[in-house]
Each structure stands twice: as structure tokens, then as C-alpha cells.
């Protein structure tokens, strides 16, 4: 059984006990979260597609940790002008573990 869920503006394919990284959530580590924007559920070949969401379906998960992603270097340069800018960025992520997919 799996589901397609909208979490913080991005769509993820989740299964029970799977661990995924999503954009930083406001919940504390160890807290339970529910996602109600379930767009598709596949239950052993029986597919329910929402328009745009499946009514009564939700995914429950637990926040495992808050982490930072790999550093990305942003370098800008204009030739022959002496213009150079170097900047770095590390994206903030939250690791969650899906505990259950509830069908309404």
C-alpha cells in the first residue's frame, strides 16, 4: 500500500515505515504530524484518485530529526568587469517516518 501526499507544496510517494526528507516543518522532534492532502492511494491494485484529494484519507507520521542538506555554492561572474560574487546555501530539512496511511 502506498500513497501520493502533498507535504509543504511538494508531492511524495510514501509507504508505511518509510523515511523521507521534507522541507523544514515547525513541529518538534518526536512529535506526530498528520497530512490530509492525500492525492492517490494504491491498496494492492485498488487505486483511489482524488479530485484533487481523496476524501477522509490522511497520512500520519513522526518527526525524527531536523537536518541541513549539502552545501551548494552559488558563484556569479561577469567577464572583464571585475564582478565576482560567491555565496553558499544549505537547505533545512526534516526527516519523518510514515507510521500509517488511513483510508476514509
C-alpha positions as a printed Julia matrix, in Angstrom:
104×3 Matrix{Float64}:
   0.0    0.0     0.0
   1.31   3.43   -0.91
   0.01   6.97   -1.2
   0.91  10.17   -3.03
   0.84  13.01   -0.49
   1.33  16.79   -0.71
   3.75  17.89    2.02
   4.74  21.57    2.15
   3.97  22.09   -1.54
   5.79  19.0    -2.83
   4.38  15.58   -3.7
   5.9   12.45   -2.19
   5.22   8.74   -2.66
   5.04   7.27    0.84
   4.64   3.77    2.24
   4.23   2.56    5.8
   7.51   2.75    7.79
   9.31   4.68    5.03
  11.65   7.55    5.97
  11.71  10.68    3.83
  13.25  14.14    3.93
  10.82  17.06    3.51
  11.26  20.82    3.77
  11.62  22.03    7.36
   8.44  21.54    9.42
   7.59  23.59   12.52
   7.0   20.54   14.77
   9.45  19.39   17.43
  11.47  16.18   17.16
   9.39  13.19   18.24
   6.08  14.94   17.5
   3.33  13.31   15.46
   2.13  15.05   12.3
  -0.83  14.4    10.0
  -1.02  15.16    6.29
  -4.53  15.36    4.87
  -3.71  16.29    1.27
  -3.65  12.69    0.01
  -3.92  12.72   -3.78
  -3.78   8.99   -4.56
  -3.95   5.73   -2.64
  -2.99   2.33   -4.06
  -4.17  -0.55   -1.88
  -2.86  -3.75   -3.55
  -4.04  -2.78   -7.03
  -7.17  -0.87   -5.95
  -6.4    2.73   -6.86
  -8.3    5.72   -5.48
  -7.56   9.01   -7.23
  -8.67  12.26   -5.62
 -10.11  15.29   -7.32
  -7.88  16.93   -6.1
  -7.68  14.97   -2.8
  -9.12  11.67   -1.55
 -11.92  12.4     0.93
 -11.26  11.24    4.5
  -7.76   9.92    3.78
  -4.75  11.01    5.78
  -1.17  10.01    6.46
   0.27  10.06    9.97
   4.0   10.41   10.54
   6.55  11.08   13.27
   9.27  13.73   13.12
  12.66  12.04   13.55
  15.12  14.91   13.21
  15.88  18.3    11.72
  18.95  18.33    9.47
  20.75  20.51    6.94
  21.37  19.43    3.36
  24.64  19.56    1.47
  26.21  22.94    0.81
  25.52  24.42   -2.61
  27.96  27.05   -3.91
  26.45  29.91   -5.92
  29.11  31.73   -7.97
  28.33  34.7   -10.23
  30.8   36.4   -12.53
  30.73  38.91  -15.36
  33.75  38.7   -17.56
  36.05  41.69  -17.99
  34.08  43.72  -15.41
  35.75  42.63  -12.17
  32.41  41.39  -10.83
  32.53  38.22   -8.74
  30.12  37.01   -6.05
  30.46  33.77   -4.14
  27.66  32.59   -1.89
  26.76  29.32   -0.2
  23.44  27.79    0.82
  22.38  24.82    2.97
  18.73  23.8     2.77
  16.93  22.91    6.01
  15.18  19.5     6.0
  13.06  17.45    8.39
  13.31  13.67    8.39
   9.96  11.98    9.0
   8.89   8.36    9.3
   5.46   7.41    7.97
   3.54   5.45   10.59
   0.17   4.82    8.93
  -1.92   5.51    5.85
  -5.6    5.86    6.77
  -8.28   5.46    4.11
 -11.53   7.35    4.77
